[in-house]
């Protein structure tokens, strides 16, 4: 298996633009997680899905952020409109289930909002 | 107070030294993860444990559920062990079921 795949790996955009980050989990994994990593706050959970259903989105910063998982093999995280403070590395991870299972991380998307 | 606290924040060692990184948490958990993040940014899961001890090569992870404390040990440290080590706890239940909360990370530098 290729592991968790994220695209793009790097994204530079201007304030106000829409940004879409993509994730393909490991085949057979039922849980998918979106994390954000910044120098100030470290790693934070944004949202996670179990069987394509959002379970906990309490970490989503505000309405500008939205996430979808239309099927078991694809998820998106969208920021609209983007702001400079959204600059961070966004990681996607997947696991067999939400609990008691190892999470496998993607390589991350480094987002810079100018 | 953070739910997950790691110590030390920074650690410098000479090659060959025995290293210990500590993690304390304040919430009920179903499991604890130790993660490694190299300068390139990728995150790798080292261990997931809910009791006792696990060993993989030169790495050993222990957890004491009663004391809400875990340690990561590296024996015979090597410069390639230089990385950020992150402790993360998996919440046991309630509205946070399945959620991972992370420590701030320990930056380890091993000099040759």
Contacts between the chains, C-beta under 8 A, distances in Angstrom:
chain1	res1	chain2	res2	distance
A	31	B	98	7.2
A	33	B	100	7.2
A	42	B	86	7.8
A	42	B	102	5.7
A	42	B	103	7.7
A	42	B	104	5.1
A	42	B	105	6.2
A	43	B	86	6.7
A	43	B	88	7.5
A	43	B	102	4.2
A	44	B	102	7.3
A	45	B	99	5.7
A	45	B	100	5.8
A	45	B	101	7.4
A	48	B	98	6.5
A	48	B	99	7.1
A	50	B	98	7.2
A	55	B	97	8.0
A	55	B	98	6.5
A	56	B	95	7.2
A	56	B	96	7.1
A	56	B	97	8.0
A	56	B	98	7.1
A	56	B	99	5.7
A	58	B	95	7.7
A	89	B	41	6.4
A	91	B	43	6.5
A	93	B	43	8.0
A	98	B	97	6.9
A	98	B	98	3.1
A	99	B	30	5.4
A	99	B	31	7.4
A	99	B	90	6.2
A	99	B	97	6.7
A	99	B	98	5.1
A	100	B	30	6.0
A	100	B	31	5.6
A	100	B	48	7.9
A	100	B	50	7.2
A	100	B	90	7.4
A	101	B	48	7.7
A	102	B	33	7.6
A	102	B	45	5.1
A	102	B	48	4.9
A	103	B	33	7.2
A	103	B	45	6.3
A	103	B	100	7.0
A	104	B	45	6.9
A	105	B	35	7.9
A	105	B	42	7.2
A	105	B	43	4.1
A	105	B	44	7.3
A	105	B	45	7.4
A	107	B	41	7.3
A	107	B	42	5.6
A	108	B	41	5.7
A	108	B	42	7.3
A	108	B	43	7.7
A	110	B	41	7.6
